[in-house]
Amino acid sequence: MSSIEQVKTIIDSTLELGGRARAFGRETPLLGDIPELDSMAVVNLMTTMEEQFDIVVEDDEVSAETFATLGDLVDFVDFKLAAA
């Protein structure tokens, strides 16, 4: 499974979107456009991604730009995977 598909699955499950994330594309806005994606959900998403991808995300690496679009989030995950 590609990282974009894995991230969509994590988003859908963590935010309990009932399958809505399957239709997301790289340009789909996240932060500010998905009501379920609040500050606590960001923390839950990061924790789940750390577990699923076996990566470590430092607090100072998380910003609004990381969650601007699905593509931005996937690029961040891919960067962390390449650095691991």
PDB file of N, CA, C and O in Angstrom, chain B, residues numbered from 101:
ATOM      1  N   MET B 101       0.857  -1.176   0.000  1.00  0.00           N
ATOM      2  CA  MET B 101       0.000   0.000   0.000  1.00  0.00           C
ATOM      3  C   MET B 101       0.901   1.236   0.000  1.00  0.00           C
ATOM      4  O   MET B 101       1.867   1.305   0.759  1.00  0.00           O
ATOM      5  N   SER B 102       0.584   2.194  -0.841  1.00  0.00           N
ATOM      6  CA  SER B 102       1.380   3.420  -0.921  1.00  0.00           C
ATOM      7  C   SER B 102       1.175   4.275   0.326  1.00  0.00           C
ATOM      8  O   SER B 102       0.190   4.125   1.049  1.00  0.00           O
ATOM      9  N   SER B 103       2.124   5.170   0.559  1.00  0.00           N
ATOM     10  CA  SER B 103       2.015   6.008   1.757  1.00  0.00           C
ATOM     11  C   SER B 103       0.768   6.892   1.706  1.00  0.00           C
ATOM     12  O   SER B 103       0.169   7.155   2.749  1.00  0.00           O
ATOM     13  N   ILE B 104       0.363   7.358   0.523  1.00  0.00           N
ATOM     14  CA  ILE B 104      -0.843   8.206   0.452  1.00  0.00           C
ATOM     15  C   ILE B 104      -2.069   7.391   0.857  1.00  0.00           C
ATOM     16  O   ILE B 104      -2.945   7.904   1.553  1.00  0.00           O
ATOM     17  N   GLU B 105      -2.141   6.155   0.439  1.00  0.00           N
ATOM     18  CA  GLU B 105      -3.285   5.316   0.805  1.00  0.00           C
ATOM     19  C   GLU B 105      -3.261   5.007   2.301  1.00  0.00           C
ATOM     20  O   GLU B 105      -4.309   4.977   2.945  1.00  0.00           O
ATOM     21  N   GLN B 106      -2.075   4.779   2.851  1.00  0.00           N
ATOM     22  CA  GLN B 106      -1.964   4.521   4.285  1.00  0.00           C
ATOM     23  C   GLN B 106      -2.370   5.757   5.093  1.00  0.00           C
ATOM     24  O   GLN B 106      -3.078   5.643   6.094  1.00  0.00           O
ATOM     25  N   VAL B 107      -1.923   6.927   4.659  1.00  0.00           N
ATOM     26  CA  VAL B 107      -2.274   8.162   5.369  1.00  0.00           C
ATOM     27  C   VAL B 107      -3.782   8.398   5.281  1.00  0.00           C
ATOM     28  O   VAL B 107      -4.399   8.797   6.269  1.00  0.00           O
ATOM     29  N   LYS B 108      -4.383   8.159   4.118  1.00  0.00           N
ATOM     30  CA  LYS B 108      -5.837   8.330   3.990  1.00  0.00           C
ATOM     31  C   LYS B 108      -6.576   7.382   4.932  1.00  0.00           C
ATOM     32  O   LYS B 108      -7.571   7.765   5.547  1.00  0.00           O
ATOM     33  N   THR B 109      -6.095   6.161   5.044  1.00  0.00           N
ATOM     34  CA  THR B 109      -6.716   5.187   5.941  1.00  0.00           C
ATOM     35  C   THR B 109      -6.595   5.647   7.388  1.00  0.00           C
ATOM     36  O   THR B 109      -7.554   5.551   8.154  1.00  0.00           O
ATOM     37  N   ILE B 110      -5.420   6.146   7.764  1.00  0.00           N
ATOM     38  CA  ILE B 110      -5.210   6.632   9.129  1.00  0.00           C
ATOM     39  C   ILE B 110      -6.110   7.830   9.411  1.00  0.00           C
ATOM     40  O   ILE B 110      -6.726   7.902  10.474  1.00  0.00           O
ATOM     41  N   ILE B 111      -6.192   8.767   8.476  1.00  0.00           N
ATOM     42  CA  ILE B 111      -7.056   9.940   8.652  1.00  0.00           C
ATOM     43  C   ILE B 111      -8.502   9.499   8.819  1.00  0.00           C
ATOM     44  O   ILE B 111      -9.196   9.949   9.730  1.00  0.00           O
ATOM     45  N   ASP B 112      -8.951   8.620   7.937  1.00  0.00           N
ATOM     46  CA  ASP B 112     -10.340   8.173   7.972  1.00  0.00           C
ATOM     47  C   ASP B 112     -10.670   7.481   9.291  1.00  0.00           C
ATOM     48  O   ASP B 112     -11.715   7.733   9.892  1.00  0.00           O
ATOM     49  N   SER B 113      -9.782   6.622   9.728  1.00  0.00           N
ATOM     50  CA  SER B 113     -10.010   5.885  10.970  1.00  0.00           C
ATOM     51  C   SER B 113      -9.928   6.790  12.195  1.00  0.00           C
ATOM     52  O   SER B 113     -10.807   6.758  13.056  1.00  0.00           O
ATOM     53  N   THR B 114      -8.877   7.592  12.271  1.00  0.00           N
ATOM     54  CA  THR B 114      -8.653   8.435  13.447  1.00  0.00           C
ATOM     55  C   THR B 114      -9.737   9.492  13.600  1.00  0.00           C
ATOM     56  O   THR B 114     -10.197   9.760  14.710  1.00  0.00           O
ATOM     57  N   LEU B 115     -10.145  10.093  12.485  1.00  0.00           N
ATOM     58  CA  LEU B 115     -11.161  11.146  12.537  1.00  0.00           C
ATOM     59  C   LEU B 115     -12.573  10.601  12.415  1.00  0.00           C
ATOM     60  O   LEU B 115     -13.543  11.358  12.462  1.00  0.00           O
ATOM     61  N   GLU B 116     -12.693   9.273  12.259  1.00  0.00           N
ATOM     62  CA  GLU B 116     -13.996   8.614  12.121  1.00  0.00           C
ATOM     63  C   GLU B 116     -14.827   9.252  11.010  1.00  0.00           C
ATOM     64  O   GLU B 116     -15.957   9.690  11.223  1.00  0.00           O
ATOM     65  N   LEU B 117     -14.227   9.290   9.809  1.00  0.00           N
ATOM     66  CA  LEU B 117     -14.877   9.945   8.674  1.00  0.00           C
ATOM     67  C   LEU B 117     -15.785   9.020   7.874  1.00  0.00           C
ATOM     68  O   LEU B 117     -16.399   9.458   6.901  1.00  0.00           O
ATOM     69  N   GLY B 118     -15.883   7.773   8.255  1.00  0.00           N
ATOM     70  CA  GLY B 118     -16.801   6.854   7.589  1.00  0.00           C
ATOM     71  C   GLY B 118     -16.510   6.620   6.122  1.00  0.00           C
ATOM     72  O   GLY B 118     -17.432   6.435   5.328  1.00  0.00           O
ATOM     73  N   GLY B 119     -15.240   6.624   5.750  1.00  0.00           N
ATOM     74  CA  GLY B 119     -14.854   6.364   4.361  1.00  0.00           C
ATOM     75  C   GLY B 119     -14.663   7.604   3.510  1.00  0.00           C
ATOM     76  O   GLY B 119     -14.236   7.492   2.361  1.00  0.00           O
ATOM     77  N   ARG B 120     -14.963   8.780   4.035  1.00  0.00           N
ATOM     78  CA  ARG B 120     -14.837  10.018   3.239  1.00  0.00           C
ATOM     79  C   ARG B 120     -13.418  10.260   2.756  1.00  0.00           C
ATOM     80  O   ARG B 120     -13.222  10.830   1.683  1.00  0.00           O
ATOM     81  N   ALA B 121     -12.424   9.837   3.529  1.00  0.00           N
ATOM     82  CA  ALA B 121     -11.028  10.111   3.164  1.00  0.00           C
ATOM     83  C   ALA B 121     -10.588   9.349   1.917  1.00  0.00           C
ATOM     84  O   ALA B 121      -9.601   9.728   1.287  1.00  0.00           O
ATOM     85  N   ARG B 122     -11.292   8.295   1.554  1.00  0.00           N
ATOM     86  CA  ARG B 122     -10.934   7.547   0.346  1.00  0.00           C
ATOM     87  C   ARG B 122     -10.997   8.422  -0.892  1.00  0.00           C
ATOM     88  O   ARG B 122     -10.273   8.176  -1.857  1.00  0.00           O
ATOM     89  N   ALA B 123     -11.841   9.432  -0.885  1.00  0.00           N
ATOM     90  CA  ALA B 123     -11.992  10.323  -2.041  1.00  0.00           C
ATOM     91  C   ALA B 123     -10.984  11.474  -2.041  1.00  0.00           C
ATOM     92  O   ALA B 123     -10.937  12.254  -2.992  1.00  0.00           O
ATOM     93  N   PHE B 124     -10.187  11.586  -0.992  1.00  0.00           N
ATOM     94  CA  PHE B 124      -9.219  12.679  -0.905  1.00  0.00           C
ATOM     95  C   PHE B 124      -8.116  12.497  -1.936  1.00  0.00           C
ATOM     96  O   PHE B 124      -7.671  11.383  -2.211  1.00  0.00           O
ATOM     97  N   GLY B 125      -7.685  13.627  -2.501  1.00  0.00           N
ATOM     98  CA  GLY B 125      -6.531  13.649  -3.399  1.00  0.00           C
ATOM     99  C   GLY B 125      -5.425  14.459  -2.760  1.00  0.00           C
ATOM    100  O   GLY B 125      -5.610  15.027  -1.684  1.00  0.00           O
ATOM    101  N   ARG B 126      -4.277  14.517  -3.411  1.00  0.00           N
ATOM    102  CA  ARG B 126      -3.124  15.241  -2.848  1.00  0.00           C
ATOM    103  C   ARG B 126      -3.451  16.698  -2.539  1.00  0.00           C
ATOM    104  O   ARG B 126      -2.897  17.267  -1.599  1.00  0.00           O
ATOM    105  N   GLU B 127      -4.331  17.302  -3.308  1.00  0.00           N
ATOM    106  CA  GLU B 127      -4.644  18.727  -3.122  1.00  0.00           C
ATOM    107  C   GLU B 127      -5.790  18.974  -2.139  1.00  0.00           C
ATOM    108  O   GLU B 127      -6.163  20.123  -1.901  1.00  0.00           O
ATOM    109  N   THR B 128      -6.343  17.918  -1.575  1.00  0.00           N
ATOM    110  CA  THR B 128      -7.450  18.076  -0.631  1.00  0.00           C
ATOM    111  C   THR B 128      -6.978  18.831   0.614  1.00  0.00           C
ATOM    112  O   THR B 128      -6.055  18.388   1.298  1.00  0.00           O
ATOM    113  N   PRO B 129      -7.611  19.974   0.907  1.00  0.00           N
ATOM    114  CA  PRO B 129      -7.239  20.717   2.118  1.00  0.00           C
ATOM    115  C   PRO B 129      -7.644  19.951   3.368  1.00  0.00           C
ATOM    116  O   PRO B 129      -8.704  19.325   3.410  1.00  0.00           O
ATOM    117  N   LEU B 130      -6.796  20.007   4.377  1.00  0.00           N
ATOM    118  CA  LEU B 130      -7.091  19.305   5.621  1.00  0.00           C
ATOM    119  C   LEU B 130      -7.402  20.294   6.733  1.00  0.00           C
ATOM    120  O   LEU B 130      -8.568  20.511   7.062  1.00  0.00           O
ATOM    121  N   LEU B 131      -6.385  20.885   7.305  1.00  0.00           N
ATOM    122  CA  LEU B 131      -6.551  21.781   8.445  1.00  0.00           C
ATOM    123  C   LEU B 131      -7.407  22.985   8.054  1.00  0.00           C
ATOM    124  O   LEU B 131      -7.083  23.718   7.119  1.00  0.00           O
ATOM    125  N   GLY B 132      -8.495  23.172   8.781  1.00  0.00           N
ATOM    126  CA  GLY B 132      -9.407  24.270   8.498  1.00  0.00           C
ATOM    127  C   GLY B 132     -10.562  23.889   7.593  1.00  0.00           C
ATOM    128  O   GLY B 132     -11.555  24.613   7.519  1.00  0.00           O
ATOM    129  N   ASP B 133     -10.446  22.759   6.900  1.00  0.00           N
ATOM    130  CA  ASP B 133     -11.509  22.327   5.992  1.00  0.00           C
ATOM    131  C   ASP B 133     -12.250  21.083   6.486  1.00  0.00           C
ATOM    132  O   ASP B 133     -13.387  20.833   6.086  1.00  0.00           O
ATOM    133  N   ILE B 134     -11.614  20.322   7.337  1.00  0.00           N
ATOM    134  CA  ILE B 134     -12.248  19.132   7.896  1.00  0.00           C
ATOM    135  C   ILE B 134     -12.561  19.441   9.359  1.00  0.00           C
ATOM    136  O   ILE B 134     -11.652  19.526  10.185  1.00  0.00           O
ATOM    137  N   PRO B 135     -13.843  19.610   9.680  1.00  0.00           N
ATOM    138  CA  PRO B 135     -14.213  19.996  11.047  1.00  0.00           C
ATOM    139  C   PRO B 135     -13.672  19.054  12.120  1.00  0.00           C
ATOM    140  O   PRO B 135     -13.371  19.484  13.234  1.00  0.00           O
ATOM    141  N   GLU B 136     -13.549  17.785  11.789  1.00  0.00           N
ATOM    142  CA  GLU B 136     -13.076  16.800  12.758  1.00  0.00           C
ATOM    143  C   GLU B 136     -11.585  16.962  13.081  1.00  0.00           C
ATOM    144  O   GLU B 136     -11.101  16.424  14.076  1.00  0.00           O
ATOM    145  N   LEU B 137     -10.863  17.702  12.240  1.00  0.00           N
ATOM    146  CA  LEU B 137      -9.414  17.854  12.420  1.00  0.00           C
ATOM    147  C   LEU B 137      -9.111  19.073  13.280  1.00  0.00           C
ATOM    148  O   LEU B 137      -8.776  20.148  12.783  1.00  0.00           O
ATOM    149  N   ASP B 138      -9.241  18.865  14.595  1.00  0.00           N
ATOM    150  CA  ASP B 138      -8.918  19.923  15.550  1.00  0.00           C
ATOM    151  C   ASP B 138      -7.554  19.621  16.168  1.00  0.00           C
ATOM    152  O   ASP B 138      -6.875  18.688  15.742  1.00  0.00           O
ATOM    153  N   SER B 139      -7.156  20.390  17.153  1.00  0.00           N
ATOM    154  CA  SER B 139      -5.818  20.221  17.732  1.00  0.00           C
ATOM    155  C   SER B 139      -5.621  18.850  18.368  1.00  0.00           C
ATOM    156  O   SER B 139      -4.543  18.266  18.261  1.00  0.00           O
ATOM    157  N   MET B 140      -6.637  18.340  19.018  1.00  0.00           N
ATOM    158  CA  MET B 140      -6.518  17.004  19.613  1.00  0.00           C
ATOM    159  C   MET B 140      -6.424  15.931  18.539  1.00  0.00           C
ATOM    160  O   MET B 140      -5.699  14.949  18.700  1.00  0.00           O
ATOM    161  N   ALA B 141      -7.146  16.113  17.455  1.00  0.00           N
ATOM    162  CA  ALA B 141      -7.087  15.150  16.354  1.00  0.00           C
ATOM    163  C   ALA B 141      -5.705  15.155  15.705  1.00  0.00           C
ATOM    164  O   ALA B 141      -5.222  14.107  15.276  1.00  0.00           O
ATOM    165  N   VAL B 142      -5.066  16.323  15.628  1.00  0.00           N
ATOM    166  CA  VAL B 142      -3.706  16.398  15.090  1.00  0.00           C
ATOM    167  C   VAL B 142      -2.771  15.549  15.943  1.00  0.00           C
ATOM    168  O   VAL B 142      -1.956  14.795  15.411  1.00  0.00           O
ATOM    169  N   VAL B 143      -2.884  15.668  17.256  1.00  0.00           N
ATOM    170  CA  VAL B 143      -2.053  14.877  18.168  1.00  0.00           C
ATOM    171  C   VAL B 143      -2.320  13.389  17.958  1.00  0.00           C
ATOM    172  O   VAL B 143      -1.384  12.593  17.884  1.00  0.00           O
ATOM    173  N   ASN B 144      -3.586  13.016  17.861  1.00  0.00           N
ATOM    174  CA  ASN B 144      -3.937  11.608  17.646  1.00  0.00           C
ATOM    175  C   ASN B 144      -3.411  11.100  16.310  1.00  0.00           C
ATOM    176  O   ASN B 144      -2.912   9.978  16.224  1.00  0.00           O
ATOM    177  N   LEU B 145      -3.518  11.920  15.265  1.00  0.00           N
ATOM    178  CA  LEU B 145      -3.006  11.525  13.951  1.00  0.00           C
ATOM    179  C   LEU B 145      -1.499  11.305  14.003  1.00  0.00           C
ATOM    180  O   LEU B 145      -0.995  10.309  13.484  1.00  0.00           O
ATOM    181  N   MET B 146      -0.785  12.230  14.625  1.00  0.00           N
ATOM    182  CA  MET B 146       0.671  12.108  14.689  1.00  0.00           C
ATOM    183  C   MET B 146       1.069  10.859  15.468  1.00  0.00           C
ATOM    184  O   MET B 146       1.992  10.149  15.067  1.00  0.00           O
ATOM    185  N   THR B 147       0.394  10.586  16.561  1.00  0.00           N
ATOM    186  CA  THR B 147       0.693   9.397  17.361  1.00  0.00           C
ATOM    187  C   THR B 147       0.444   8.131  16.553  1.00  0.00           C
ATOM    188  O   THR B 147       1.260   7.210  16.566  1.00  0.00           O
ATOM    189  N   THR B 148      -0.675   8.089  15.858  1.00  0.00           N
ATOM    190  CA  THR B 148      -1.005   6.917  15.042  1.00  0.00           C
ATOM    191  C   THR B 148      -0.014   6.746  13.909  1.00  0.00           C
ATOM    192  O   THR B 148       0.399   5.624  13.618  1.00  0.00           O
ATOM    193  N   MET B 149       0.378   7.839  13.262  1.00  0.00           N
ATOM    194  CA  MET B 149       1.348   7.736  12.169  1.00  0.00           C
ATOM    195  C   MET B 149       2.715   7.289  12.683  1.00  0.00           C
ATOM    196  O   MET B 149       3.411   6.526  12.012  1.00  0.00           O
ATOM    197  N   GLU B 150       3.100   7.755  13.862  1.00  0.00           N
ATOM    198  CA  GLU B 150       4.361   7.297  14.449  1.00  0.00           C
ATOM    199  C   GLU B 150       4.327   5.781  14.646  1.00  0.00           C
ATOM    200  O   GLU B 150       5.301   5.086  14.357  1.00  0.00           O
ATOM    201  N   GLU B 151       3.212   5.286  15.134  1.00  0.00           N
ATOM    202  CA  GLU B 151       3.074   3.844  15.366  1.00  0.00           C
ATOM    203  C   GLU B 151       3.019   3.061  14.060  1.00  0.00           C
ATOM    204  O   GLU B 151       3.706   2.051  13.910  1.00  0.00           O
ATOM    205  N   GLN B 152       2.205   3.523  13.118  1.00  0.00           N
ATOM    206  CA  GLN B 152       1.999   2.797  11.865  1.00  0.00           C
ATOM    207  C   GLN B 152       3.236   2.805  10.966  1.00  0.00           C
ATOM    208  O   GLN B 152       3.544   1.802  10.322  1.00  0.00           O
ATOM    209  N   PHE B 153       3.938   3.927  10.921  1.00  0.00           N
ATOM    210  CA  PHE B 153       5.091   4.068  10.029  1.00  0.00           C
ATOM    211  C   PHE B 153       6.424   3.859  10.744  1.00  0.00           C
ATOM    212  O   PHE B 153       7.479   3.881  10.109  1.00  0.00           O
ATOM    213  N   ASP B 154       6.381   3.656  12.069  1.00  0.00           N
ATOM    214  CA  ASP B 154       7.595   3.486  12.873  1.00  0.00           C
ATOM    215  C   ASP B 154       8.542   4.674  12.682  1.00  0.00           C
ATOM    216  O   ASP B 154       9.726   4.511  12.386  1.00  0.00           O
ATOM    217  N   ILE B 155       7.981   5.871  12.860  1.00  0.00           N
ATOM    218  CA  ILE B 155       8.748   7.109  12.765  1.00  0.00           C
ATOM    219  C   ILE B 155       8.625   7.863  14.081  1.00  0.00           C
ATOM    220  O   ILE B 155       7.759   7.561  14.901  1.00  0.00           O
ATOM    221  N   VAL B 156       9.496   8.845  14.276  1.00  0.00           N
ATOM    222  CA  VAL B 156       9.423   9.714  15.437  1.00  0.00           C
ATOM    223  C   VAL B 156       9.229  11.133  14.935  1.00  0.00           C
ATOM    224  O   VAL B 156       9.999  11.619  14.106  1.00  0.00           O
ATOM    225  N   VAL B 157       8.208  11.788  15.435  1.00  0.00           N
ATOM    226  CA  VAL B 157       7.905  13.162  15.047  1.00  0.00           C
ATOM    227  C   VAL B 157       8.142  14.049  16.265  1.00  0.00           C
ATOM    228  O   VAL B 157       7.505  13.887  17.306  1.00  0.00           O
ATOM    229  N   GLU B 158       9.061  14.977  16.113  1.00  0.00           N
ATOM    230  CA  GLU B 158       9.356  15.919  17.188  1.00  0.00           C
ATOM    231  C   GLU B 158       8.291  17.018  17.198  1.00  0.00           C
ATOM    232  O   GLU B 158       7.717  17.345  16.159  1.00  0.00           O
ATOM    233  N   ASP B 159       8.035  17.578  18.369  1.00  0.00           N
ATOM    234  CA  ASP B 159       7.012  18.622  18.498  1.00  0.00           C
ATOM    235  C   ASP B 159       7.259  19.790  17.552  1.00  0.00           C
ATOM    236  O   ASP B 159       6.311  20.336  16.988  1.00  0.00           O
ATOM    237  N   ASP B 160       8.514  20.182  17.371  1.00  0.00           N
ATOM    238  CA  ASP B 160       8.816  21.344  16.532  1.00  0.00           C
ATOM    239  C   ASP B 160       8.711  21.053  15.041  1.00  0.00           C
ATOM    240  O   ASP B 160       8.868  21.960  14.224  1.00  0.00           O
ATOM    241  N   GLU B 161       8.447  19.797  14.675  1.00  0.00           N
ATOM    242  CA  GLU B 161       8.265  19.438  13.272  1.00  0.00           C
ATOM    243  C   GLU B 161       6.813  19.565  12.823  1.00  0.00           C
ATOM    244  O   GLU B 161       6.520  19.525  11.628  1.00  0.00           O
ATOM    245  N   VAL B 162       5.921  19.715  13.770  1.00  0.00           N
ATOM    246  CA  VAL B 162       4.492  19.776  13.448  1.00  0.00           C
ATOM    247  C   VAL B 162       4.078  21.239  13.315  1.00  0.00           C
ATOM    248  O   VAL B 162       4.254  22.040  14.232  1.00  0.00           O
ATOM    249  N   SER B 163       3.521  21.566  12.145  1.00  0.00           N
ATOM    250  CA  SER B 163       3.061  22.926  11.904  1.00  0.00           C
ATOM    251  C   SER B 163       1.791  22.881  11.063  1.00  0.00           C
ATOM    252  O   SER B 163       1.390  21.826  10.573  1.00  0.00           O
ATOM    253  N   ALA B 164       1.175  24.029  10.907  1.00  0.00           N
ATOM    254  CA  ALA B 164      -0.033  24.112  10.080  1.00  0.00           C
ATOM    255  C   ALA B 164       0.279  23.713   8.639  1.00  0.00           C
ATOM    256  O   ALA B 164      -0.569  23.135   7.959  1.00  0.00           O
ATOM    257  N   GLU B 165       1.493  24.019   8.168  1.00  0.00           N
ATOM    258  CA  GLU B 165       1.877  23.669   6.795  1.00  0.00           C
ATOM    259  C   GLU B 165       1.911  22.159   6.588  1.00  0.00           C
ATOM    260  O   GLU B 165       1.623  21.670   5.496  1.00  0.00           O
ATOM    261  N   THR B 166       2.262  21.426   7.636  1.00  0.00           N
ATOM    262  CA  THR B 166       2.296  19.964   7.552  1.00  0.00           C
ATOM    263  C   THR B 166       0.918  19.408   7.248  1.00  0.00           C
ATOM    264  O   THR B 166       0.791  18.392   6.565  1.00  0.00           O
ATOM    265  N   PHE B 167      -0.122  20.075   7.757  1.00  0.00           N
ATOM    266  CA  PHE B 167      -1.496  19.610   7.601  1.00  0.00           C
ATOM    267  C   PHE B 167      -2.308  20.464   6.626  1.00  0.00           C
ATOM    268  O   PHE B 167      -3.537  20.401   6.636  1.00  0.00           O
ATOM    269  N   ALA B 168      -1.655  21.248   5.798  1.00  0.00           N
ATOM    270  CA  ALA B 168      -2.383  22.107   4.860  1.00  0.00           C
ATOM    271  C   ALA B 168      -3.187  21.279   3.864  1.00  0.00           C
ATOM    272  O   ALA B 168      -4.374  21.530   3.656  1.00  0.00           O
ATOM    273  N   THR B 169      -2.542  20.294   3.251  1.00  0.00           N
ATOM    274  CA  THR B 169      -3.227  19.415   2.298  1.00  0.00           C
ATOM    275  C   THR B 169      -2.812  17.977   2.579  1.00  0.00           C
ATOM    276  O   THR B 169      -1.855  17.724   3.312  1.00  0.00           O
ATOM    277  N   LEU B 170      -3.539  17.048   1.991  1.00  0.00           N
ATOM    278  CA  LEU B 170      -3.164  15.644   2.113  1.00  0.00           C
ATOM    279  C   LEU B 170      -1.769  15.430   1.544  1.00  0.00           C
ATOM    280  O   LEU B 170      -0.972  14.688   2.118  1.00  0.00           O
ATOM    281  N   GLY B 171      -1.469  16.072   0.425  1.00  0.00           N
ATOM    282  CA  GLY B 171      -0.146  15.939  -0.183  1.00  0.00           C
ATOM    283  C   GLY B 171       0.960  16.419   0.736  1.00  0.00           C
ATOM    284  O   GLY B 171       2.018  15.793   0.811  1.00  0.00           O
ATOM    285  N   ASP B 172       0.731  17.521   1.436  1.00  0.00           N
ATOM    286  CA  ASP B 172       1.734  18.018   2.383  1.00  0.00           C
ATOM    287  C   ASP B 172       1.979  17.005   3.494  1.00  0.00           C
ATOM    288  O   ASP B 172       3.124  16.775   3.882  1.00  0.00           O
ATOM    289  N   LEU B 173       0.933  16.411   3.999  1.00  0.00           N
ATOM    290  CA  LEU B 173       1.072  15.428   5.072  1.00  0.00           C
ATOM    291  C   LEU B 173       1.791  14.176   4.571  1.00  0.00           C
ATOM    292  O   LEU B 173       2.652  13.636   5.265  1.00  0.00           O
ATOM    293  N   VAL B 174       1.445  13.720   3.385  1.00  0.00           N
ATOM    294  CA  VAL B 174       2.106  12.547   2.805  1.00  0.00           C
ATOM    295  C   VAL B 174       3.583  12.849   2.548  1.00  0.00           C
ATOM    296  O   VAL B 174       4.441  12.009   2.819  1.00  0.00           O
ATOM    297  N   ASP B 175       3.883  14.032   2.031  1.00  0.00           N
ATOM    298  CA  ASP B 175       5.280  14.414   1.801  1.00  0.00           C
ATOM    299  C   ASP B 175       6.064  14.411   3.109  1.00  0.00           C
ATOM    300  O   ASP B 175       7.220  13.989   3.138  1.00  0.00           O
ATOM    301  N   PHE B 176       5.442  14.881   4.193  1.00  0.00           N
ATOM    302  CA  PHE B 176       6.083  14.875   5.500  1.00  0.00           C
ATOM    303  C   PHE B 176       6.374  13.442   5.935  1.00  0.00           C
ATOM    304  O   PHE B 176       7.480  13.147   6.390  1.00  0.00           O
ATOM    305  N   VAL B 177       5.397  12.552   5.801  1.00  0.00           N
ATOM    306  CA  VAL B 177       5.583  11.151   6.175  1.00  0.00           C
ATOM    307  C   VAL B 177       6.695  10.531   5.331  1.00  0.00           C
ATOM    308  O   VAL B 177       7.558   9.834   5.865  1.00  0.00           O
ATOM    309  N   ASP B 178       6.684  10.777   4.023  1.00  0.00           N
ATOM    310  CA  ASP B 178       7.721  10.227   3.145  1.00  0.00           C
ATOM    311  C   ASP B 178       9.104  10.748   3.538  1.00  0.00           C
ATOM    312  O   ASP B 178      10.081  10.001   3.503  1.00  0.00           O
ATOM    313  N   PHE B 179       9.188  12.022   3.910  1.00  0.00           N
ATOM    314  CA  PHE B 179      10.454  12.607   4.361  1.00  0.00           C
ATOM    315  C   PHE B 179      10.943  11.891   5.630  1.00  0.00           C
ATOM    316  O   PHE B 179      12.117  11.541   5.743  1.00  0.00           O
ATOM    317  N   LYS B 180      10.025  11.682   6.579  1.00  0.00           N
ATOM    318  CA  LYS B 180      10.389  11.008   7.832  1.00  0.00           C
ATOM    319  C   LYS B 180      10.816   9.560   7.565  1.00  0.00           C
ATOM    320  O   LYS B 180      11.750   9.063   8.196  1.00  0.00           O
ATOM    321  N   LEU B 181      10.149   8.896   6.651  1.00  0.00           N
ATOM    322  CA  LEU B 181      10.505   7.514   6.316  1.00  0.00           C
ATOM    323  C   LEU B 181      11.890   7.444   5.665  1.00  0.00           C
ATOM    324  O   LEU B 181      12.672   6.539   5.956  1.00  0.00           O
ATOM    325  N   ALA B 182      12.185   8.390   4.797  1.00  0.00           N
ATOM    326  CA  ALA B 182      13.486   8.418   4.138  1.00  0.00           C
ATOM    327  C   ALA B 182      14.613   8.722   5.106  1.00  0.00           C
ATOM    328  O   ALA B 182      15.740   8.262   4.924  1.00  0.00           O
ATOM    329  N   ALA B 183      14.306   9.501   6.139  1.00  0.00           N
ATOM    330  CA  ALA B 183      15.314   9.880   7.130  1.00  0.00           C
ATOM    331  C   ALA B 183      15.543   8.795   8.183  1.00  0.00           C
ATOM    332  O   ALA B 183      16.539   8.823   8.905  1.00  0.00           O
ATOM    333  N   ALA B 184      14.619   7.844   8.263  1.00  0.00           N
ATOM    334  CA  ALA B 184      14.711   6.799   9.299  1.00  0.00           C
ATOM    335  C   ALA B 184      15.788   5.776   8.987  1.00  0.00           C
ATOM    336  O   ALA B 184      15.989   4.838   9.758  1.00  0.00           O
TER     337      ALA B 184
END
